[in-house]
Amino acid sequence: MCLCWSCSRFNDKKLTRMAHSLPTTDIPPDFKQIRDRIKNLQQHLVNQELSLFRLNYEELLQSSSQTVTSVPFYLYYDVLCTLFEEQTRQRIDTSALHQASNQIASLLSEGTYHHRAARYHSPQHFLEVLLNSFFLATLHNATQPEEQHLTATDAALLFFAALIHDLDHTGQTPEVAFHHEEASFKAAHPFLKRTNVSSYQQEQIHLLLLATEVSYGLPYIRALTTDKNPETKTVEMVSSVGLNKIAAPEHRQTRLLATLLLDADVFCSTGISYAMTKLKSSLLEKEIGIKQGAAQYLSFVDLILNKTFSSAVGQEFAPVLIEICRRHQTEITA
């Protein structure tokens, strides 16, 4: 499959048209280099070169504070959708989602949704979850049976959910379950309605956001996708916000997207390296004002993540998570 940029419909002319059509900043000159690095990372996953992927991705993230967040978010969303379409050789009409994402992404780039107290749940986190979703989706289609492949429309939904999943996050732990997730969807809903995104896709996006709630949403999705019975309290809580709809047969693909989004949300702090984990943990500590430490990290991995990932492709990085936990345990006992 040809993935060269000369064959891409996301070319310099399209970049220019997009820049003129949207009220955002000029296209940074370093974006061409960034998109080439994303393409190379994609190819590592297609070739199932996971070690090379992790190494090069970590390098990209380490330099991202000066480069990645300076690029308008809408450029990332559009280029990721285009690369995924090339991989699947599909041309799906997702114009409504693109319009909604471009409008929200423009506001993200302007800092509209950036809470000053949020050191971890910052624009950088938005972008990392978006990139993680793309890379996990790429690996999914490269490794899973064809009948389970994501379509370009699936990917567009996943990327949109990643873009908005913490849209209303204040940097504080909510007292009420699903508060942040509901508030984020409420903030994004006017854009979905204005651009005529279908009611079914709006429901999918809502369910994907609810699934990222760690106390009840994540355990519920884990139970559904592993044929286990969720706890009674979990069922009650997810039913109160409508997340139980995701168990319906027509949402089989939505459940798959939910597992990928869940893994994308934690991948940078659990699936890349010990150094990246330490960095993300320090940012979270500054955000919540509480010293977390290695013991709290291990507790999160044990109690919330069950020492693994939610999706089949996320589990490919389970050995990395185990090694990170081993080093945290060594830190505690040293």
Secondary structure, DSSP 8 states (H G I E B T S, - for coil): ----GGG-SS-HHHHHHHHHHSSS----TTHHHHHHHHHHHHHHHHTT-HHHHHHHHHHHHHTTTTTGGGS-HHHHHHHHHHHHHHHHT-----HHHHHHHHHHHHHHHTTTT--TT-SSSSHHHHHHHHHHHHHHHHHHHHHS-GGG---HHHHHHHHHHHHHTTTT--SS--SSTTHHHHHHHHHHHHHHHHTT--HHHHHHHHHHHHHT-TTTHHHHHHHHHTT----HHHHHHHHHHTGGGGGSGGGHHHHHHHHHHHHHHHHHHHSS-HHHHHHHHHHHHHHHTS--HHHHHHHHHHHTSTTS-SSTTGGGGHHHHHHHHHHHHHHHH-
